[in-house]
Amino acid sequence: MSELEQWGLRGPVHTCRLQRTWQSQKRNGDACELVEPGDVSEMEFRLDGSIAKHWHQNFDGSQGTTTYERDSAIPDRSGPGFCS
């Protein structure tokens, strides 16, 4: 299963953006306030369905990027006969 399929995607996908929002309560003194924090992920995929880049932003504004490189000297172990 490719990383593209692991994200529930099919077909020629280059970029996928996922925005999540949830509700929680924040205590402010004696009162509770309803807040809706969220996070954002953006993935870029190669033509073979492997992930090339993953960017993530947390609800507090902090963020990070992971870039995945392929080494052509290492054989692809995602085909038939290999477990992922």
N, C-alpha and C positions, 0 to 999 in steps of 0.2 A: 504494500500500500504506500503510495507516495505521500509526501507531506501535504500536498495539495488536497488529497482525499481525506487525510486525517483532520483537516479543518472543515470537512463536509462540502468541499468544492469540486466541481467537475468542469471539464472543457478547458479551453485556452484562457486561463486566468493569469494576469500579470500582477495585479495589485488587489488586495482585499483590505478593507478598513472595518474594524469592529469597534463599535462604541457601546459601552455598557453603563447603565445608570441604575442605582438602587436607592431605596429609601431607608433612612435610619433616623434615630432621634438623638439630638445633641442637647445635653443639659446645659442650661444657661441660668445659673443661680437656682431659684426655685421653679423655674419654668422649663419645659421641654420644647424644643424647636425641631420641626421636621426638616431634614436636610436631604438633598439628593446628590451625593457624591457619585463619581463615575471614573472610568478609565478608558483609554483608547489604545488599540493596537493596530498597527499597519504592517502587513506582510507583502513582500515582493517575491514572486516565484519565477523560476527558470522554465524554459520550454518543457523540460522533462518532469516538471511537477515538484522538484526539490526547492526548498526555501533558500533564497539568496540573501534576504535582509529582513529583520524583524525590529520594528520600532515600537516602543511602549511608553505611554505617559500615564503616571499614577494620578489619583485624585488630588494630591497635594501639589501637582505641577512638576514633580521630579520626573525625569525621563531617561531612557537609555536606548541604545541601538546595538544590535548584534548583527554582524555581517558574516555570512557563511561562505567560505571559499572551497572550491573543488580542486583536488589534486589529481590530475589526469594519470599520474603514475600508479595510483591506488585503484584497483579494479572495483567496479560498481557491484555491490553485494545486495542489491535490491531486487534482482531478477529471480526467476524460478529456481527453487532449490535453496534459497537463502531465507532466513527468518529476519524480520525487522524488529 
